[in-house]
Amino acid sequence: MGGVLAIAALLLLCAVPILLSVRRRAVDDVVTLGSAEGTRGLAIHPERGHRSLPVLAWAFAIGMLAVGVGSVRSAPYAGAVFLAVGAFFVYLSWARTTGRAGDGTLTLTAEGIHQLWAGSDVFVPWDDVRGLVTTPKEFIVETRHPVRHRRTLPLLGGRRKIFQADAISLPHAFLPSLPYQEMIELYATIPESRHELATGEPVERARRLLREDRVRRAA
C-alpha cells in the first residue's frame, strides 16, 4: 500500500507541473531588463510557466529516488529504474538551478543577441547579423561570420537545427509573439539605437506590444 501511495504521489507531482507549465505568465514577468555576460539588455522570457516549477522538479526527482531506494529490496529491477530516472531528473534540476540549461530567453544587449537554450549558449554580434528568417519554432539568424557557440552541460545539450558558418537557429517556441523581425532589423542596421537596450524604454515598448497582442487574441 505504501508503494502504491508513493507512486500516486509521484504521478501527482508529475501532473501538477504540467498544468502549471501551460499557465500564461504576467507581461511584466515575460519582458524584463536582464543581462548577458555582465551587460544589461532587453530580456524576453518564455511566455508560459510558473515560479514554483523548479521546486516541484526537485520534489519529483527526490521522490523518484526515495521510491527507488524503498523498492530495491522488494523489486530490484523496478527500484533500479526509479533510481536511474530520479538521478536523471536530479541532473536536469541541477542544470536549471545553476543556469546551465537555459530556458530559451532571448537577451538583446548593445553588443548583440544572446540565447541560452538546453545547454547551448549562443552569441551573435549585431555587426554580424545579415537578416532574420522567422519560422513557427525557430529564428534563423543569417550571419556574416560563424557565431560563438559553447555547451554549458557536460552530458546533455540541445542541438540547434541550423548551425552553419553563415546562419544559426534560435528556438522561440515558448517565447511570446513579438515583432522580432523589426526589432532585430532596427538594432542590426542602426547602431546608435543599441544603447537604449540598457534602459527601460524598449522594455515598455515590448510590454505594450505584448499586451495589445493578448487583447487582440482574446477578442
N, C-alpha and C positions, 0 to 999 in steps of 0.2 A: 504493500500500500504506500509505503514511504517513497519507493521508487516511482510509482505512478504519479504521486503528488509532485515529486521533484520535476518529472518530465512535463507535467501540466504547467508548472510554474515557468519552466523554460520556454514552453510554447507561448505563454502569455507574455513573457519578456521579449519574445521574438515578434509577436503581433503588435504590441504597443509601439515599438519604434517604427514599424512600417506605417502605422496610422499617423504617427507624428511627422514622419518624413514627407508626407504629402501636404502638410499644413503650410499655408502661404504665410510667409514672414512679412512683418511690417515694412513699409517702404524705407523708413529711416534705418532699418537694420540691413536692408539689401544694398543700398548705396551709401557708402561712408567715405570718410577720409581714411586712408590706410598708408602703408609704407612697404617698400620693397628695397632690400639692400640698403636700408638706412635713409631712403629718400621718400618723402611724403608724396602722396598722389591720390587719384580717384580710384577707389576700390569698389568693384561690382561683384557682390557675393551671390551664391545660389539663392534663388527666389523661394525655395521651399525647404522646410526643416524646422527643428526645434532645439532650443539651447540644452535641453535635458538629454538629447540623443547620445552624447559622449558618455554620460554617466550610465545610461541604460546599456550601452555597448559593453562597458566594463562589467556591469552586473551580469549580463548574459554570458560573457566569457568566463567569469569566475564561477558562475552557476554550472556551466558545462564542465569545468574542471572538477567541481565538487561532485557532480553526478558521476563523472568518470572514476574518481577516487573511490566513491562508495560502491561502484559496480565492479571493480576489479576482481574481487574475490568471488562473487556470485556469478558474474558473467564477464569473464576476462576479455573476450573479443569486443563486446559492446562497450566495456569500460575503456578499452584502448581507443576505440573510435571516438568516444566522448572526450578523452584526453587530447587526442590529436586535433579534433575540431576546436576544443577550448583553447589549446595553445595557439592555433591559427588566429582565432579571434582576439586573443591577448596581444598577438603581434600587430594586428590591424588597429586595435585600440591604442597601443603604444605609438604606432605611426601617426595616428590622428592627433593624439595628445601632444606629441613632441613637434607637430607641424611638418613632419617629413612627408606625409601623404599628400596633403593639399586637397582642397575641395573644388578646384577649378576657378577660384576667384581671379578675375582679371584686374590688374593694378596698372593704371596708366600714370606714369611719372614723367617728369621733364626729360628723362633720358630715353624712355621707350616703354614697351609693353612687356609686362611680366605675367607669367602664369605658372602656378604650381598645381599640377593635377596628377593624382595617382602615382606620386613619386617621380614625376617627370617635370623638371624645372626648366623653363624656357625664358629667355630674354631677347627681345627684338628691338634694337635701337631705331629711333624714328628715322634717322637718315638712311637706314637700310630698307625701309618699307617702300615697295613699289605699288602695292594695291592690296585690296582685301576682297575675297570672294566669300559670300555667306551661304552656307548650306543649312538644312534643317538641324544638324547636330554639330557642325564644325565652322569655325572661322579659318579660312585658308589665307594666310598672310604671305603675299609674294614679296620676296626679298632680293636685294642686290648681292648679298653675301651670305654664306652659311651662318645660321644663328647659333648663339651659345646655348648649349643644352647639357644638362647634367642630371644624373639619377640620384635621388635622395633616400631611396630604400635599398638596403643591401640585397634582399632576396626577391622582392616583387617590385613591379613597376608597370604603369600603364604604357602601352605602345601607341604612339600617335599614328593616325592613318597615313599622314603625309609628313615625311621628314626628309627633305631634299636640300640640295645646295641653294636652290632658288625659291623654296616655299616650305612652309611648315603649318600644320593644322593645330588649332587651339579649340578643344571641345567646349561647347557652350550649351549643352542640352539642358542644364539645370539653371542657367543664368536667365535673367529677365529679358523680355523683348524690348530692347532699346535700339535707337538708330546707330548701331556700331559703325556702319559703313561711313556715315557722315562724320562721326567722332574721330575715327582713325584718319580719314582724309584731312580733317581740319588740322590735327596736330602733326601729321606727317608732312603737310605741304606748307604750313605757316609756323615756322619755328618760334616766332615771337609770341605765339599764343600758348606755348607749352608751360610757361612759368605759372599760369593760373591753375594748373593741376595741383599745386601745393596749397591752394586756397579752397574756401568753401563754395565759391561761385559755380564751378562745374558740377559739384555735388548737388546743389539745389536745382540746377537745370535738369540733371538726370532724374532726380526725385520727382520733379514736376512732370516730366515726360512719362515716367512710370505710373504716376497717379492717374494721368489722363488716359493712359492705355488701359488701366484697370477699370476705369469708369466706362470706357468705350466697350470693353468686353462684357461688363455687367449689363449694359444697355442692350 
